[in-house]
């Protein structure tokens, strides 16, 4: 009886040792994967910093000013172009089209069917 018990303990010990051995190499493979991901993350962070520096370089006001003058007809606002709100003409009110909900309506119809004016 004791020999059978001791044999069982030896078998259990061998099984536990095998599982521990397997677990050790599994953990090592996970550590390698984590290191690889950390290197990739550092590389991506560095790439982001380079792209941010490049973006800052490309968005310099003097460069944008030169490009705007070269490729567009945009010019600075002149003083005579600035008016007050009172100087603007009133809005012409035309007839409101009949938009039936059965036809699909439009975004101006609220949930209650009221028209936004």
C-alpha positions in Angstrom: 0.0 0.0 0.0 2.8 2.4 0.9 4.7 1.5 -2.2 1.7 2.3 -4.4 1.2 5.6 -2.5 5.0 6.4 -3.1 4.7 5.5 -6.7 1.7 7.8 -7.1 3.6 10.6 -5.5 6.6 10.1 -7.8 4.3 10.1 -10.9 2.5 13.3 -9.6 5.9 14.9 -9.0 7.0 14.1 -12.5 3.8 15.5 -13.9 4.2 18.6 -11.8 7.8 19.0 -13.0 6.8 18.6 -16.6 4.1 21.2 -16.2 6.5 23.6 -14.5 9.1 23.1 -17.3 6.4 23.8 -19.9 5.2 26.8 -18.0 8.7 28.2 -17.8 9.2 28.2 -21.5 5.7 29.5 -22.1 6.5 32.5 -19.9 9.8 33.1 -21.7 8.0 33.2 -25.0 5.5 35.7 -23.6 8.4 37.9 -22.3 9.9 37.9 -25.8 6.6 38.9 -27.3 6.2 41.7 -24.7 9.8 43.0 -25.5 9.0 42.9 -29.2 5.8 44.9 -28.6 7.6 47.4 -26.4 10.2 47.9 -29.2 7.4 48.4 -31.7 5.7 50.8 -29.4 8.9 52.8 -28.9 9.4 52.9 -32.7 5.8 54.1 -33.3 6.2 56.8 -30.6 9.4 58.0 -32.3 7.6 58.0 -35.7 4.8 60.1 -34.2 7.3 62.6 -32.8 8.9 62.8 -36.2 5.6 63.4 -37.9 4.6 66.0 -35.4 7.9 67.9 -36.0 7.3 67.6 -39.7 3.7 68.9 -39.3 5.0 71.8 -37.3 7.6 72.5 -40.0 5.1 72.4 -42.8 2.6 74.6 -41.0 4.9 77.6 -40.5 2.9 80.8 -41.0 5.5 82.3 -43.4 5.4 79.1 -45.6 1.7 79.0 -45.6 1.6 82.7 -46.5 4.0 82.1 -49.4 1.9 79.1 -50.7 -1.3 81.0 -50.4 0.1 83.9 -52.4 1.5 81.5 -55.0 -1.4 79.1 -55.6 -4.5 81.1 -54.6 -6.0 84.5 -55.3 -6.6 85.1 -51.5 -5.6 88.5 -50.3 -5.8 90.1 -46.9 -9.1 91.8 -46.0 -9.3 95.5 -46.8 -10.9 97.9 -44.4 -13.7 98.8 -46.9 -14.7 95.1 -46.9 -15.6 95.2 -43.2 -19.2 96.3 -42.5 -21.4 96.3 -39.4 -24.5 94.1 -39.1 -26.8 97.1 -39.6 -25.3 97.7 -43.0 -26.3 94.3 -44.3 -29.5 94.0 -46.4 -32.5 92.2 -44.8 -33.2 88.7 -45.7 -35.9 88.2 -48.3 -38.7 86.0 -47.1 -40.1 83.8 -49.8 -42.9 81.3 -49.7 -42.2 78.2 -47.6 -42.4 75.0 -49.7 -45.0 72.4 -48.6 -42.9 69.4 -47.4 -45.2 66.6 -46.5 -43.8 63.9 -44.2 -45.2 61.3 -46.6 -42.7 62.4 -49.2 -39.8 62.0 -46.7 -39.7 65.6 -45.5 -36.3 67.1 -44.8 -34.0 67.7 -41.8 -35.9 70.9 -40.9 -39.0 69.0 -39.8 -39.0 68.2 -36.2 -40.5 65.2 -34.4 -43.8 67.0 -34.0 -43.9 67.9 -37.7 -43.4 71.7 -37.0 -41.3 73.6 -39.5 -38.2 75.4 -38.4 -38.0 78.9 -39.8 
